[in-house]
Amino acid sequence: MTSHEIKSTFRDAIAKSDTEQRAKIFASLADPTRLGIVELLSLQGEMSSSEIANQAEISLALLCHHSKILAESGLVYTRKDGQTRYYRLNQELIKTCFASLVEPE
């Protein structure tokens, strides 16, 4: 395999990886509850799990399910402080993901 072929294969693998990552993000956002959680985080910044559950009007158990999917797609960061888990949006990932859909001006 030539150097050019290796570079091309590497670029193709990265492009496929990026496409798979964006598909995972869009699948996460396709659920109205998860989209609502993302919107809450975009407006309010970091929030605790109980704050999100209260404002989204869902149980903590359901939030746990949805937050796991959002975290797996890379859309949210989580941190734990004592018994409380906090979430914040991965703004850079969202910007990059949606920028890939916009034609440069």
CNS distance restraints for C-alpha pairs under 8 A (distance, minus, plus):
assign (resid   1 and name CA) (resid   5 and name CA) 6.07 0.50 0.50
assign (resid   1 and name CA) (resid   6 and name CA) 6.58 0.50 0.50
assign (resid   2 and name CA) (resid   6 and name CA) 6.26 0.50 0.50
assign (resid   3 and name CA) (resid   7 and name CA) 6.26 0.50 0.50
assign (resid   4 and name CA) (resid   8 and name CA) 6.14 0.50 0.50
assign (resid   5 and name CA) (resid   9 and name CA) 6.06 0.50 0.50
assign (resid   6 and name CA) (resid  10 and name CA) 6.10 0.50 0.50
assign (resid   7 and name CA) (resid  11 and name CA) 6.16 0.50 0.50
assign (resid   8 and name CA) (resid  12 and name CA) 6.15 0.50 0.50
assign (resid   9 and name CA) (resid  13 and name CA) 6.17 0.50 0.50
assign (resid  10 and name CA) (resid  14 and name CA) 6.28 0.50 0.50
assign (resid  11 and name CA) (resid  15 and name CA) 6.10 0.50 0.50
assign (resid  12 and name CA) (resid  16 and name CA) 6.08 0.50 0.50
assign (resid  13 and name CA) (resid  17 and name CA) 6.03 0.50 0.50
assign (resid  14 and name CA) (resid  18 and name CA) 6.06 0.50 0.50
assign (resid  15 and name CA) (resid  19 and name CA) 6.13 0.50 0.50
assign (resid  16 and name CA) (resid  20 and name CA) 6.09 0.50 0.50
assign (resid  17 and name CA) (resid  21 and name CA) 6.11 0.50 0.50
assign (resid  18 and name CA) (resid  22 and name CA) 6.16 0.50 0.50
assign (resid  19 and name CA) (resid  23 and name CA) 6.12 0.50 0.50
assign (resid  20 and name CA) (resid  24 and name CA) 6.24 0.50 0.50
assign (resid  21 and name CA) (resid  25 and name CA) 6.29 0.50 0.50
assign (resid  21 and name CA) (resid  73 and name CA) 7.08 0.50 0.50
assign (resid  22 and name CA) (resid  26 and name CA) 6.14 0.50 0.50
assign (resid  22 and name CA) (resid  97 and name CA) 6.16 0.50 0.50
assign (resid  23 and name CA) (resid  27 and name CA) 6.05 0.50 0.50
assign (resid  24 and name CA) (resid  28 and name CA) 6.20 0.50 0.50
assign (resid  24 and name CA) (resid  73 and name CA) 5.68 0.50 0.50
assign (resid  25 and name CA) (resid  29 and name CA) 6.31 0.50 0.50
assign (resid  25 and name CA) (resid  70 and name CA) 7.86 0.50 0.50
assign (resid  25 and name CA) (resid  73 and name CA) 5.40 0.50 0.50
assign (resid  25 and name CA) (resid  74 and name CA) 7.51 0.50 0.50
assign (resid  25 and name CA) (resid  75 and name CA) 7.02 0.50 0.50
assign (resid  26 and name CA) (resid  30 and name CA) 6.07 0.50 0.50
assign (resid  27 and name CA) (resid  31 and name CA) 7.47 0.50 0.50
assign (resid  28 and name CA) (resid  34 and name CA) 6.73 0.50 0.50
assign (resid  28 and name CA) (resid  35 and name CA) 7.73 0.50 0.50
assign (resid  28 and name CA) (resid  69 and name CA) 6.54 0.50 0.50
assign (resid  28 and name CA) (resid  70 and name CA) 6.14 0.50 0.50
assign (resid  28 and name CA) (resid  73 and name CA) 6.97 0.50 0.50
assign (resid  29 and name CA) (resid  34 and name CA) 5.92 0.50 0.50
assign (resid  29 and name CA) (resid  35 and name CA) 4.97 0.50 0.50
assign (resid  30 and name CA) (resid  34 and name CA) 7.64 0.50 0.50
assign (resid  30 and name CA) (resid  35 and name CA) 6.95 0.50 0.50
assign (resid  31 and name CA) (resid  35 and name CA) 6.13 0.50 0.50
assign (resid  32 and name CA) (resid  36 and name CA) 6.04 0.50 0.50
assign (resid  33 and name CA) (resid  37 and name CA) 6.29 0.50 0.50
assign (resid  33 and name CA) (resid  56 and name CA) 7.59 0.50 0.50
assign (resid  33 and name CA) (resid  66 and name CA) 7.70 0.50 0.50
assign (resid  34 and name CA) (resid  38 and name CA) 6.24 0.50 0.50
assign (resid  34 and name CA) (resid  66 and name CA) 6.09 0.50 0.50
assign (resid  34 and name CA) (resid  67 and name CA) 7.69 0.50 0.50
assign (resid  34 and name CA) (resid  70 and name CA) 7.30 0.50 0.50
assign (resid  35 and name CA) (resid  39 and name CA) 6.17 0.50 0.50
assign (resid  36 and name CA) (resid  40 and name CA) 6.14 0.50 0.50
assign (resid  36 and name CA) (resid  56 and name CA) 7.05 0.50 0.50
assign (resid  37 and name CA) (resid  41 and name CA) 6.24 0.50 0.50
assign (resid  37 and name CA) (resid  52 and name CA) 6.95 0.50 0.50
assign (resid  37 and name CA) (resid  56 and name CA) 6.86 0.50 0.50
assign (resid  38 and name CA) (resid  42 and name CA) 6.10 0.50 0.50
assign (resid  38 and name CA) (resid  89 and name CA) 6.97 0.50 0.50
assign (resid  39 and name CA) (resid  43 and name CA) 6.30 0.50 0.50
assign (resid  40 and name CA) (resid  44 and name CA) 6.00 0.50 0.50
assign (resid  40 and name CA) (resid  45 and name CA) 7.83 0.50 0.50
assign (resid  40 and name CA) (resid  52 and name CA) 7.52 0.50 0.50
assign (resid  41 and name CA) (resid  45 and name CA) 4.95 0.50 0.50
assign (resid  41 and name CA) (resid  46 and name CA) 6.34 0.50 0.50
assign (resid  41 and name CA) (resid  47 and name CA) 6.89 0.50 0.50
assign (resid  41 and name CA) (resid  87 and name CA) 7.73 0.50 0.50
assign (resid  41 and name CA) (resid  88 and name CA) 6.12 0.50 0.50
assign (resid  41 and name CA) (resid  89 and name CA) 6.00 0.50 0.50
assign (resid  42 and name CA) (resid  89 and name CA) 6.57 0.50 0.50
assign (resid  45 and name CA) (resid  88 and name CA) 5.97 0.50 0.50
assign (resid  45 and name CA) (resid  89 and name CA) 7.17 0.50 0.50
assign (resid  46 and name CA) (resid  86 and name CA) 6.54 0.50 0.50
assign (resid  46 and name CA) (resid  87 and name CA) 5.44 0.50 0.50
assign (resid  46 and name CA) (resid  88 and name CA) 4.41 0.50 0.50
assign (resid  46 and name CA) (resid  89 and name CA) 7.45 0.50 0.50
assign (resid  47 and name CA) (resid  51 and name CA) 6.12 0.50 0.50
assign (resid  47 and name CA) (resid  52 and name CA) 6.42 0.50 0.50
assign (resid  47 and name CA) (resid  86 and name CA) 5.49 0.50 0.50
assign (resid  47 and name CA) (resid  87 and name CA) 5.48 0.50 0.50
assign (resid  47 and name CA) (resid  88 and name CA) 6.64 0.50 0.50
assign (resid  48 and name CA) (resid  52 and name CA) 6.33 0.50 0.50
assign (resid  48 and name CA) (resid  84 and name CA) 6.68 0.50 0.50
assign (resid  48 and name CA) (resid  85 and name CA) 5.76 0.50 0.50
assign (resid  48 and name CA) (resid  86 and name CA) 4.25 0.50 0.50
assign (resid  48 and name CA) (resid  87 and name CA) 6.24 0.50 0.50
assign (resid  49 and name CA) (resid  53 and name CA) 6.09 0.50 0.50
assign (resid  49 and name CA) (resid  60 and name CA) 7.09 0.50 0.50
assign (resid  49 and name CA) (resid  63 and name CA) 7.31 0.50 0.50
assign (resid  49 and name CA) (resid  84 and name CA) 7.11 0.50 0.50
assign (resid  49 and name CA) (resid  85 and name CA) 5.78 0.50 0.50
assign (resid  49 and name CA) (resid  86 and name CA) 5.98 0.50 0.50
assign (resid  49 and name CA) (resid  87 and name CA) 7.15 0.50 0.50
assign (resid  50 and name CA) (resid  54 and name CA) 6.01 0.50 0.50
assign (resid  50 and name CA) (resid  60 and name CA) 6.77 0.50 0.50
assign (resid  51 and name CA) (resid  55 and name CA) 6.15 0.50 0.50
assign (resid  52 and name CA) (resid  56 and name CA) 5.81 0.50 0.50
assign (resid  52 and name CA) (resid  63 and name CA) 7.79 0.50 0.50
assign (resid  53 and name CA) (resid  57 and name CA) 5.66 0.50 0.50
assign (resid  53 and name CA) (resid  58 and name CA) 5.02 0.50 0.50
assign (resid  53 and name CA) (resid  59 and name CA) 5.86 0.50 0.50
assign (resid  53 and name CA) (resid  60 and name CA) 5.81 0.50 0.50
assign (resid  53 and name CA) (resid  63 and name CA) 6.17 0.50 0.50
assign (resid  54 and name CA) (resid  58 and name CA) 6.58 0.50 0.50
assign (resid  54 and name CA) (resid  59 and name CA) 7.82 0.50 0.50
assign (resid  58 and name CA) (resid  62 and name CA) 6.34 0.50 0.50
assign (resid  58 and name CA) (resid  63 and name CA) 6.67 0.50 0.50
assign (resid  59 and name CA) (resid  63 and name CA) 6.24 0.50 0.50
assign (resid  60 and name CA) (resid  64 and name CA) 6.08 0.50 0.50
assign (resid  61 and name CA) (resid  65 and name CA) 6.55 0.50 0.50
assign (resid  62 and name CA) (resid  66 and name CA) 6.34 0.50 0.50
assign (resid  63 and name CA) (resid  67 and name CA) 5.77 0.50 0.50
assign (resid  64 and name CA) (resid  68 and name CA) 6.12 0.50 0.50
assign (resid  65 and name CA) (resid  69 and name CA) 6.76 0.50 0.50
assign (resid  66 and name CA) (resid  70 and name CA) 6.31 0.50 0.50
assign (resid  67 and name CA) (resid  71 and name CA) 5.96 0.50 0.50
assign (resid  67 and name CA) (resid  76 and name CA) 7.81 0.50 0.50
assign (resid  68 and name CA) (resid  72 and name CA) 6.09 0.50 0.50
assign (resid  69 and name CA) (resid  73 and name CA) 6.30 0.50 0.50
assign (resid  70 and name CA) (resid  74 and name CA) 6.37 0.50 0.50
assign (resid  70 and name CA) (resid  75 and name CA) 5.35 0.50 0.50
assign (resid  70 and name CA) (resid  76 and name CA) 5.88 0.50 0.50
assign (resid  71 and name CA) (resid  75 and name CA) 5.76 0.50 0.50
assign (resid  71 and name CA) (resid  76 and name CA) 5.01 0.50 0.50
assign (resid  71 and name CA) (resid  77 and name CA) 6.39 0.50 0.50
assign (resid  71 and name CA) (resid  78 and name CA) 7.50 0.50 0.50
assign (resid  74 and name CA) (resid  90 and name CA) 7.02 0.50 0.50
assign (resid  74 and name CA) (resid  93 and name CA) 7.42 0.50 0.50
assign (resid  75 and name CA) (resid  89 and name CA) 6.00 0.50 0.50
assign (resid  75 and name CA) (resid  90 and name CA) 5.18 0.50 0.50
assign (resid  75 and name CA) (resid  91 and name CA) 7.85 0.50 0.50
assign (resid  75 and name CA) (resid  93 and name CA) 6.83 0.50 0.50
assign (resid  75 and name CA) (resid  94 and name CA) 7.08 0.50 0.50
assign (resid  76 and name CA) (resid  87 and name CA) 6.30 0.50 0.50
assign (resid  76 and name CA) (resid  88 and name CA) 5.46 0.50 0.50
assign (resid  76 and name CA) (resid  89 and name CA) 4.48 0.50 0.50
assign (resid  76 and name CA) (resid  90 and name CA) 5.17 0.50 0.50
assign (resid  77 and name CA) (resid  87 and name CA) 5.62 0.50 0.50
assign (resid  77 and name CA) (resid  88 and name CA) 5.31 0.50 0.50
assign (resid  77 and name CA) (resid  89 and name CA) 6.21 0.50 0.50
assign (resid  77 and name CA) (resid  90 and name CA) 6.35 0.50 0.50
assign (resid  78 and name CA) (resid  85 and name CA) 6.74 0.50 0.50
assign (resid  78 and name CA) (resid  86 and name CA) 5.52 0.50 0.50
assign (resid  78 and name CA) (resid  87 and name CA) 4.62 0.50 0.50
assign (resid  78 and name CA) (resid  88 and name CA) 6.61 0.50 0.50
assign (resid  79 and name CA) (resid  85 and name CA) 5.70 0.50 0.50
assign (resid  79 and name CA) (resid  86 and name CA) 5.26 0.50 0.50
assign (resid  79 and name CA) (resid  87 and name CA) 6.67 0.50 0.50
assign (resid  80 and name CA) (resid  84 and name CA) 5.70 0.50 0.50
assign (resid  80 and name CA) (resid  85 and name CA) 4.34 0.50 0.50
assign (resid  80 and name CA) (resid  86 and name CA) 6.10 0.50 0.50
assign (resid  81 and name CA) (resid  85 and name CA) 6.27 0.50 0.50
assign (resid  81 and name CA) (resid  86 and name CA) 7.63 0.50 0.50
assign (resid  90 and name CA) (resid  94 and name CA) 6.56 0.50 0.50
assign (resid  91 and name CA) (resid  95 and name CA) 6.16 0.50 0.50
assign (resid  92 and name CA) (resid  96 and name CA) 6.10 0.50 0.50
assign (resid  93 and name CA) (resid  97 and name CA) 5.93 0.50 0.50
assign (resid  94 and name CA) (resid  98 and name CA) 6.12 0.50 0.50
assign (resid  95 and name CA) (resid  99 and name CA) 5.80 0.50 0.50
assign (resid  96 and name CA) (resid 100 and name CA) 6.32 0.50 0.50
assign (resid  97 and name CA) (resid 101 and name CA) 7.40 0.50 0.50
assign (resid  98 and name CA) (resid 102 and name CA) 6.91 0.50 0.50
